[in-house]
Amino acid sequence: MNTQTPTDFKIERLPKELQETFRSLYANGHAGAEYLATGEIHHGDARELLPKIAPNSVALSVWSPPYFVGKEYEADLTFDSWQNLLETVIAHHFPIIKPGGFLVINIADILVFRDEAMPRVQADVVQSKRSPVTREDVLRAMTEHPEYNRYQLAKLLGCSEQTIDRRLHGNNIRGGKYEPQTRVKIVGGLIEEWALKAGFYPYDRRIWVKDAAWENSRWASLSYRSVDEFEYLYFFWKPGITKFDRARLSADEWRNWGSRGVWTFPSVRANDDHEAKFPLELPLRVIRLLTDPGEIVLDCFMGSGTTAIAALQLNRQYIGIELQAEYVELARRAIATGVQIKLLAESRNEASYAARSSSPATQS
């Protein structure tokens, strides 16, 4: 696998602070080193396995990391360890991505982020109140009957004495007097910071509009927050010559999604064997847009194998890394099934072509 600088790539054209970094990358040819094989899902921690990929060999790395939203496979992560994981993984990508190649990260903002420092944002949920009595009603009754205690006020207003106390002191305001508040954590800035630190440059970002996740938005009825129905795709570029070829897509595809900032397609209908699948359409689009047949596509959080299946369908090579052993086996089974389906389809196409070629109408 070639790890030397391409003849048409001039390191001298890079900013001076990057030139030494690139010379070091290319000077270290690692002759005789054994690298991770393509066409395989490798079991292990991405932080340990990424440095074992051949330098400057990957045309595209596209993956979706843990989102830090309480999934079972995130149980051992704190917010600090989650940040360290992503920052380290991004840093390990810089040596292995080809000059002019891309790192694409699919991620969403954290919607269940608990912040101890956030003021208690309380919600007066009108529809959930059992009594229509308002604070103003209580204050008016107290003005008119200053000698009444709360029990007498409750009888006058037709409510309980607890309602009087709650209206006066806000004791029924939702949001939790003792629990940390939940807020949205915007992750785009973090991802950009780590990518820039690694040597990548932000190139583009797309928004994937998926199915609205009502089940994951239990607080939606108690606030003005929206349901979760979109994610981001952040594109980062490694300095070098990037091939731009409009022939990778049809004219309609360029018009409908290749040049569009918002992609709309359904999410996976059933996450019955993995908690966080992304749909096949997501890696298919990114791979078609940014790579050519035969190039290497990497997914270091391979999960159920979707990126590898997309790569195979498009005649790209793939390298997969997955931490969970059960998901490694899941991905391998899915890939094997995908290969069989692809071979069957190719066989049918060849048979159809042969039949058309041998027909009298074709021969005449």
GIHUBEL-V978327 format. One record per residue. N is the residue number from 1. RES is the residue in three letters. SS is DSSP state (~ for helix, > for strand, _ for the rest). Layout:
n: {N,N}
res: {RES,RES}
ss: {SS,SS}
This chain:
n: {1,2,3,4,5,6,7,8,9,10,11,12,13,14,15,16,17,18,19,20,21,22,23,24,25,26,27,28,29,30,31,32,33,34,35,36,37,38,39,40,41,42,43,44,45,46,47,48,49,50,51,52,53,54,55,56,57,58,59,60,61,62,63,64,65,66,67,68,69,70,71,72,73,74,75,76,77,78,79,80,81,82,83,84,85,86,87,88,89,90,91,92,93,94,95,96,97,98,99,100,101,102,103,104,105,106,107,108,109,110,111,112,113,114,115,116,117,118,119,120,121,122,123,124,125,126,127,128,129,130,131,132,133,134,135,136,137,138,139,140,141,142,143,144,145,146,147,148,149,150,151,152,153,154,155,156,157,158,159,160,161,162,163,164,165,166,167,168,169,170,171,172,173,174,175,176,177,178,179,180,181,182,183,184,185,186,187,188,189,190,191,192,193,194,195,196,197,198,199,200,201,202,203,204,205,206,207,208,209,210,211,212,213,214,215,216,217,218,219,220,221,222,223,224,225,226,227,228,229,230,231,232,233,234,235,236,237,238,239,240,241,242,243,244,245,246,247,248,249,250,251,252,253,254,255,256,257,258,259,260,261,262,263,264,265,266,267,268,269,270,271,272,273,274,275,276,277,278,279,280,281,282,283,284,285,286,287,288,289,290,291,292,293,294,295,296,297,298,299,300,301,302,303,304,305,306,307,308,309,310,311,312,313,314,315,316,317,318,319,320,321,322,323,324,325,326,327,328,329,330,331,332,333,334,335,336,337,338,339,340,341,342,343,344,345,346,347,348,349,350,351,352,353,354,355,356,357,358,359,360,361,362,363,364}
res: {MET,ASN,THR,GLN,THR,PRO,THR,ASP,PHE,LYS,ILE,GLU,ARG,LEU,PRO,LYS,GLU,LEU,GLN,GLU,THR,PHE,ARG,SER,LEU,TYR,ALA,ASN,GLY,HIS,ALA,GLY,ALA,GLU,TYR,LEU,ALA,THR,GLY,GLU,ILE,HIS,HIS,GLY,ASP,ALA,ARG,GLU,LEU,LEU,PRO,LYS,ILE,ALA,PRO,ASN,SER,VAL,ALA,LEU,SER,VAL,TRP,SER,PRO,PRO,TYR,PHE,VAL,GLY,LYS,GLU,TYR,GLU,ALA,ASP,LEU,THR,PHE,ASP,SER,TRP,GLN,ASN,LEU,LEU,GLU,THR,VAL,ILE,ALA,HIS,HIS,PHE,PRO,ILE,ILE,LYS,PRO,GLY,GLY,PHE,LEU,VAL,ILE,ASN,ILE,ALA,ASP,ILE,LEU,VAL,PHE,ARG,ASP,GLU,ALA,MET,PRO,ARG,VAL,GLN,ALA,ASP,VAL,VAL,GLN,SER,LYS,ARG,SER,PRO,VAL,THR,ARG,GLU,ASP,VAL,LEU,ARG,ALA,MET,THR,GLU,HIS,PRO,GLU,TYR,ASN,ARG,TYR,GLN,LEU,ALA,LYS,LEU,LEU,GLY,CYS,SER,GLU,GLN,THR,ILE,ASP,ARG,ARG,LEU,HIS,GLY,ASN,ASN,ILE,ARG,GLY,GLY,LYS,TYR,GLU,PRO,GLN,THR,ARG,VAL,LYS,ILE,VAL,GLY,GLY,LEU,ILE,GLU,GLU,TRP,ALA,LEU,LYS,ALA,GLY,PHE,TYR,PRO,TYR,ASP,ARG,ARG,ILE,TRP,VAL,LYS,ASP,ALA,ALA,TRP,GLU,ASN,SER,ARG,TRP,ALA,SER,LEU,SER,TYR,ARG,SER,VAL,ASP,GLU,PHE,GLU,TYR,LEU,TYR,PHE,PHE,TRP,LYS,PRO,GLY,ILE,THR,LYS,PHE,ASP,ARG,ALA,ARG,LEU,SER,ALA,ASP,GLU,TRP,ARG,ASN,TRP,GLY,SER,ARG,GLY,VAL,TRP,THR,PHE,PRO,SER,VAL,ARG,ALA,ASN,ASP,ASP,HIS,GLU,ALA,LYS,PHE,PRO,LEU,GLU,LEU,PRO,LEU,ARG,VAL,ILE,ARG,LEU,LEU,THR,ASP,PRO,GLY,GLU,ILE,VAL,LEU,ASP,CYS,PHE,MET,GLY,SER,GLY,THR,THR,ALA,ILE,ALA,ALA,LEU,GLN,LEU,ASN,ARG,GLN,TYR,ILE,GLY,ILE,GLU,LEU,GLN,ALA,GLU,TYR,VAL,GLU,LEU,ALA,ARG,ARG,ALA,ILE,ALA,THR,GLY,VAL,GLN,ILE,LYS,LEU,LEU,ALA,GLU,SER,ARG,ASN,GLU,ALA,SER,TYR,ALA,ALA,ARG,SER,SER,SER,PRO,ALA,THR,GLN,SER}
ss: {_,_,_,_,_,_,_,_,_,_,~,~,~,_,_,~,~,~,~,~,~,~,~,~,~,~,~,_,_,_,_,_,_,_,_,_,_,_,_,>,>,>,>,_,_,~,~,~,~,~,~,~,_,_,_,_,_,>,>,>,>,>,>,_,_,_,_,_,_,_,_,~,~,~,_,_,_,_,~,~,~,~,~,~,~,~,~,~,~,~,~,~,~,_,_,_,>,>,>,>,>,>,>,>,>,>,>,_,_,>,>,>,>,>,>,_,_,_,_,_,_,_,>,_,_,~,~,~,_,_,_,_,_,_,~,~,~,~,~,~,~,~,~,~,_,_,_,_,_,~,~,~,~,~,~,~,~,_,_,_,~,~,~,~,~,~,~,~,~,_,_,_,_,>,_,_,_,_,_,_,>,>,>,>,>,_,_,~,~,~,~,~,~,~,~,~,~,~,_,_,>,>,>,>,>,>,>,>,>,>,>,>,>,_,_,_,_,~,~,~,~,~,_,_,_,_,_,>,>,>,>,>,>,>,>,>,>,_,_,_,_,_,_,_,_,~,~,~,_,_,~,~,~,~,~,~,~,~,_,_,_,>,>,>,_,_,_,_,_,_,_,_,_,_,_,_,_,_,_,~,~,~,~,~,~,~,~,~,~,~,_,_,_,_,_,>,>,>,>,_,_,_,_,_,_,~,~,~,~,~,~,~,~,_,_,_,>,>,>,>,>,>,_,_,~,~,~,~,~,~,~,~,~,~,~,~,~,~,~,~,~,~,~,~,~,~,~,~,~,~,~,~,~,~,~,~,~,~,_,~,~,~,~,_}
